[in-house]
Amino acid sequence: MKLMNVIGKQMQYPRGIFGKILFAWMTRMTIEHARWTVDLMEIQPDDDIIEIGFGNGANIKLLLQRARNGSVTGVEISETAIEMASKKNAKAISEGRVKLYEAAGNALPFEAGVYDKACTVATAYVIEDPGAVFKEMYRVLKPHGRAAVTFPVRENFIRFKPVGTEGFYLHELADLKKAFRDAGFVNCRTEDNDQVRFGAHCMLGEKPTIS
Ligand SMILES: C[S@@+](CC[C@H](N)C(=O)[O-])C[C@H]1O[C@@H](n2cnc3c(N)ncnc32)[C@H](O)[C@@H]1O
């Protein structure tokens, strides 16, 4: 397999030692996306937050700094990601403030209406049906809970060679916005950031009181 394909596959589903190396590199690209997302989320000290596709767990640390009396629940399909994020967040896990689960974002193993905030960063293009994930984020949020979905600007990201690998789903911005609204979110808005690698969009929305 060509190197670009190996990188592309690992970006979709990081595994083993190469997955760990890739995360170190990938997080350098996505950490600014994560910081920006955390700034936009209006996190309160007591918030219980869920993150889908947390990668090596760097964003979990950022979320926890804001939700200093709250908690972060992370969901990932990659065992390698869970192993890395467990090490990175060992203290918070031992204190019961971080919980990590192996599960897919479109089938969250949680009851409805339990989280204050939900987010996912740099996952939209590796998931075939992001709308199914947005619906699950909506379901597990409390009324008035808020969601943030951040992803690189398609037109820039498409030029990044590993993205040519089979298994990337380069959804159009309009389709992602529609899927987000169709999941039930209201007061939706999209923020743009041209200061981060590839540029980024962040879709923000709220679960209404009566849904
Ligand atoms: C490009 S990485 C981004 C990781 C991290 N969010 C970041 O910003 O660095 C995509 C991550 O999404 C995870 N992922 C892919 N499909 C998923 C799904 N259906 N549910 C949960 N996680 C998923 C992958 O395992 C991978 O760790």
The ligand as an SDF file (V2000), in Angstrom:
LIG
                    3D

 27 29  0  0  0  0  0  0  0  0999 V2000
   -9.0480   12.4650   11.9840 C   0  0  0  0  0  0  0  0  0  0  0  0
   -9.1870   11.6900   13.5700 S   0  0  0  0  0  0  0  0  0  0  0  0
   -9.5380   13.0730   14.6400 C   0  0  0  0  0  0  0  0  0  0  0  0
   -9.2250   12.7690   16.0760 C   0  0  0  0  0  0  0  0  0  0  0  0
   -9.4170   13.9290   17.0610 C   0  0  0  0  0  0  0  0  0  0  0  0
  -10.7960   14.3140   17.1800 N   0  0  0  0  0  0  0  0  0  0  0  0
   -8.5780   15.1200   16.6790 C   0  0  0  0  0  0  0  0  0  0  0  0
   -9.1340   16.2060   16.5070 O   0  0  0  0  0  0  0  0  0  0  0  0
   -7.3420   14.9890   16.5850 O   0  0  0  0  0  0  0  0  0  0  0  0
  -10.7660   10.8970   13.4220 C   0  0  0  0  0  0  0  0  0  0  0  0
  -11.1190   10.0370   14.6380 C   0  0  0  0  0  0  0  0  0  0  0  0
  -12.4810    9.6450   14.5490 O   0  0  0  0  0  0  0  0  0  0  0  0
  -12.5920    8.3070   14.9950 C   0  0  0  0  0  0  0  0  0  0  0  0
  -13.8320    7.7730   14.3970 N   0  0  0  0  0  0  0  0  0  0  0  0
  -14.0420    7.4550   13.0960 C   0  0  0  0  0  0  0  0  0  0  0  0
  -15.2950    7.0250   12.9130 N   0  0  0  0  0  0  0  0  0  0  0  0
  -15.9030    7.0770   14.1410 C   0  0  0  0  0  0  0  0  0  0  0  0
  -17.2210    6.7620   14.6060 C   0  0  0  0  0  0  0  0  0  0  0  0
  -18.1580    6.3120   13.7740 N   0  0  0  0  0  0  0  0  0  0  0  0
  -17.5030    6.9480   15.9170 N   0  0  0  0  0  0  0  0  0  0  0  0
  -16.5420    7.4100   16.7760 C   0  0  0  0  0  0  0  0  0  0  0  0
  -15.2800    7.7220   16.3900 N   0  0  0  0  0  0  0  0  0  0  0  0
  -14.9690    7.5580   15.0900 C   0  0  0  0  0  0  0  0  0  0  0  0
  -11.3090    7.6360   14.4950 C   0  0  0  0  0  0  0  0  0  0  0  0
  -11.0130    6.4600   15.2120 O   0  0  0  0  0  0  0  0  0  0  0  0
  -10.2960    8.7470   14.7170 C   0  0  0  0  0  0  0  0  0  0  0  0
   -9.6810    8.6670   15.9910 O   0  0  0  0  0  0  0  0  0  0  0  0
  1  2  1  0
  2  3  1  0
  2 10  1  0
  3  4  1  0
  4  5  1  0
  5  6  1  0
  5  7  1  0
  7  8  2  0
  7  9  1  0
 10 11  1  0
 11 12  1  0
 11 26  1  0
 12 13  1  0
 13 14  1  0
 13 24  1  0
 14 15  1  0
 14 23  1  0
 15 16  2  0
 16 17  1  0
 17 18  1  0
 17 23  2  0
 18 19  1  0
 18 20  2  0
 20 21  1  0
 21 22  2  0
 22 23  1  0
 24 25  1  0
 24 26  1  0
 26 27  1  0
M  CHG  2   2   1   9  -1
M  END
$$$$
